[in-house]
Amino acid sequence: MSRREEEALRASFEQYVALRRPALLRTAYLLCGDHAAAEDLVQVTLIKIVPRWGRIADRPDAYVRRVLVRENISRWRRRRWREQATDAVPDTAAADERLDDRVTLHAALAQLAPRQRAVLVLRYYEDLTEAETAKALDVTVGTVKSQARDGLARLRALLPEEAAHRRTVAP
């Protein structure tokens, strides 16, 4: 590869990161539920895709999502037994109904299994189709359907007031 081609690849990677980093951070935050961990997750993901950038530069999003989700699951598996208790309670936010809803949803998402969480984030937040989600997670469409069904059922059980509210508000 010539120097000019290397520079063009580097420039396209830097442009991709500049444009997509906020979206990657949002997705990572939804996957792991912590801002610092989301930053780390995106950083590790970007490091892992650099060697393959030449092959994926024309359509990187699906590959990047797959690496992001897999890395999150791997991190969860490595760290799940290292949960740490703390004496300090985080500061509480000002009363904002939307913020309260988001905090409640994030807390409920954190209680899901990593694959269920990944399926729900990719399907309903990233708005991927079942086939795209299956490809990103390297599973079958049937697995996506069952994980989404089970994850949504678990969320409904964890958030009974919201589920009841949705039923009364829906037309």
Wavefront OBJ file of the C-alpha trace (Angstrom):
o trace
v 0.000 0.000 0.000
v 1.377 3.383 -0.942
v 1.831 6.207 1.500
v -0.926 8.174 -0.223
v -3.377 5.276 0.207
v -2.438 4.936 3.876
v -3.036 8.642 4.404
v -6.409 8.433 2.644
v -7.432 5.482 4.846
v -6.320 7.324 7.965
v -8.257 10.423 6.926
v -11.402 8.384 6.233
v -11.109 6.675 9.645
v -10.644 10.008 11.412
v -13.638 11.434 9.558
v -15.756 8.411 10.503
v -14.810 8.727 14.166
v -15.532 12.461 14.166
v -18.973 11.924 12.631
v -20.087 8.730 14.396
v -18.501 8.999 17.846
v -21.541 10.618 19.532
v -23.850 7.894 18.176
v -21.382 5.180 19.185
v -21.180 6.648 22.689
v -24.982 6.681 23.001
v -25.222 3.074 21.908
v -22.363 2.049 24.196
v -24.008 3.849 27.121
v -27.263 2.029 26.490
v -25.376 -1.255 26.350
v -23.345 -0.814 29.516
v -25.223 1.846 31.523
v -22.193 3.878 32.586
v -20.643 6.910 30.869
v -17.037 6.047 31.719
v -17.499 2.418 30.683
v -19.173 3.596 27.454
v -16.153 5.781 26.659
v -13.843 2.827 27.281
v -16.033 0.520 25.223
v -16.012 2.878 22.235
v -12.256 3.364 22.537
v -11.563 -0.381 22.603
v -13.945 -0.896 19.687
v -12.217 1.763 17.597
v -8.821 0.265 18.385
v -10.065 -3.150 17.274
v -11.429 -1.913 13.947
v -8.364 0.098 12.876
v -6.508 -2.916 11.424
v -9.561 -3.837 9.349
v -10.454 -0.326 8.243
v -9.238 -0.866 4.684
v -11.765 -3.667 4.204
v -14.728 -2.045 5.966
v -14.241 1.656 5.172
v -17.013 1.751 2.566
v -19.724 0.432 4.983
v -18.343 0.263 8.528
v -21.446 0.708 10.725
v -22.598 -2.911 10.899
v -19.094 -4.170 11.632
v -18.481 -1.483 14.248
v -21.797 -2.276 15.968
v -20.943 -5.966 16.021
v -17.546 -5.294 17.619
v -19.160 -2.879 20.118
v -21.776 -5.419 21.216
v -19.352 -8.335 21.378
v -16.809 -6.331 23.342
v -19.521 -5.267 25.782
v -20.615 -8.866 26.312
v -17.007 -9.950 26.798
v -16.425 -7.156 29.308
v -19.621 -8.092 31.147
v -18.558 -11.727 31.357
v -15.115 -10.793 32.663
v -16.399 -8.317 35.248
v -19.750 -9.656 36.408
v -18.218 -11.341 39.437
v -16.292 -8.191 40.406
v -19.282 -6.094 41.391
v -18.257 -3.527 44.010
v -20.339 -2.037 46.781
v -19.800 1.558 47.835
v -20.626 3.750 50.824
v -21.113 6.888 48.758
v -24.503 7.359 47.190
v -24.384 9.343 43.934
v -25.939 12.791 43.924
v -29.565 12.808 42.894
v -30.661 14.792 39.873
v -33.252 17.532 39.909
v -36.800 16.299 39.446
v -37.368 15.979 35.731
v -40.001 13.499 34.632
v -38.201 12.597 31.392
v -34.929 12.171 33.259
v -36.659 9.994 35.835
v -38.099 7.868 33.028
v -34.678 7.483 31.418
v -33.027 6.616 34.720
v -35.736 4.048 35.428
v -35.359 2.554 31.956
v -31.553 2.424 32.229
v -31.821 0.715 35.616
v -34.231 -1.846 34.156
v -32.005 -2.402 31.102
v -29.072 -3.031 33.431
v -30.970 -5.973 34.914
v -31.292 -7.747 31.565
v -28.868 -10.339 30.283
v -26.267 -8.788 27.951
v -27.655 -10.414 24.811
v -31.252 -9.337 25.597
v -30.021 -5.838 26.279
v -28.011 -5.781 23.053
v -31.007 -6.988 21.037
v -33.327 -4.374 22.547
v -30.831 -1.544 22.058
v -30.093 -2.488 18.462
v -33.735 -3.194 17.528
v -35.527 -0.359 19.283
v -32.912 2.331 19.829
v -30.694 1.877 16.781
v -33.839 0.951 14.792
v -32.226 -2.002 13.042
v -34.349 -4.672 11.420
v -34.429 -8.166 12.869
v -32.102 -9.331 10.096
v -29.642 -6.474 10.678
v -29.685 -7.124 14.427
v -29.087 -10.836 13.833
v -26.166 -10.037 11.572
v -24.685 -7.564 14.058
v -24.873 -10.131 16.854
v -23.997 -13.101 14.635
v -27.144 -14.989 15.661
v -30.257 -16.161 13.839
v -33.326 -14.008 13.275
v -35.232 -16.442 15.512
v -32.788 -15.745 18.337
v -33.309 -12.001 17.871
v -37.078 -12.493 18.022
v -36.968 -14.646 21.141
v -34.427 -12.414 22.898
v -36.522 -9.330 22.078
v -39.698 -11.042 23.297
v -38.058 -12.229 26.512
v -36.288 -8.909 27.080
v -39.495 -6.915 26.601
v -41.369 -9.284 28.914
v -38.653 -8.822 31.532
v -38.812 -5.027 31.135
v -42.597 -5.139 31.559
v -42.139 -7.150 34.749
v -39.492 -4.716 36.007
v -41.548 -1.656 35.034
v -45.179 -2.607 35.739
v -46.351 1.006 36.185
v -44.978 2.045 32.792
v -46.503 -0.991 31.094
v -49.878 -0.241 32.680
v -49.579 3.437 31.692
v -48.820 2.465 28.067
v -51.922 0.238 27.957
v -54.195 3.029 29.224
v -52.698 5.704 26.951
v -52.573 3.639 23.750
v -55.467 4.198 21.302
l 1 2 3 4 5 6 7 8 9 10 11 12 13 14 15 16 17 18 19 20 21 22 23 24 25 26 27 28 29 30 31 32 33 34 35 36 37 38 39 40 41 42 43 44 45 46 47 48 49 50 51 52 53 54 55 56 57 58 59 60 61 62 63 64 65 66 67 68 69 70 71 72 73 74 75 76 77 78 79 80 81 82 83 84 85 86 87 88 89 90 91 92 93 94 95 96 97 98 99 100 101 102 103 104 105 106 107 108 109 110 111 112 113 114 115 116 117 118 119 120 121 122 123 124 125 126 127 128 129 130 131 132 133 134 135 136 137 138 139 140 141 142 143 144 145 146 147 148 149 150 151 152 153 154 155 156 157 158 159 160 161 162 163 164 165 166 167 168 169 170 171
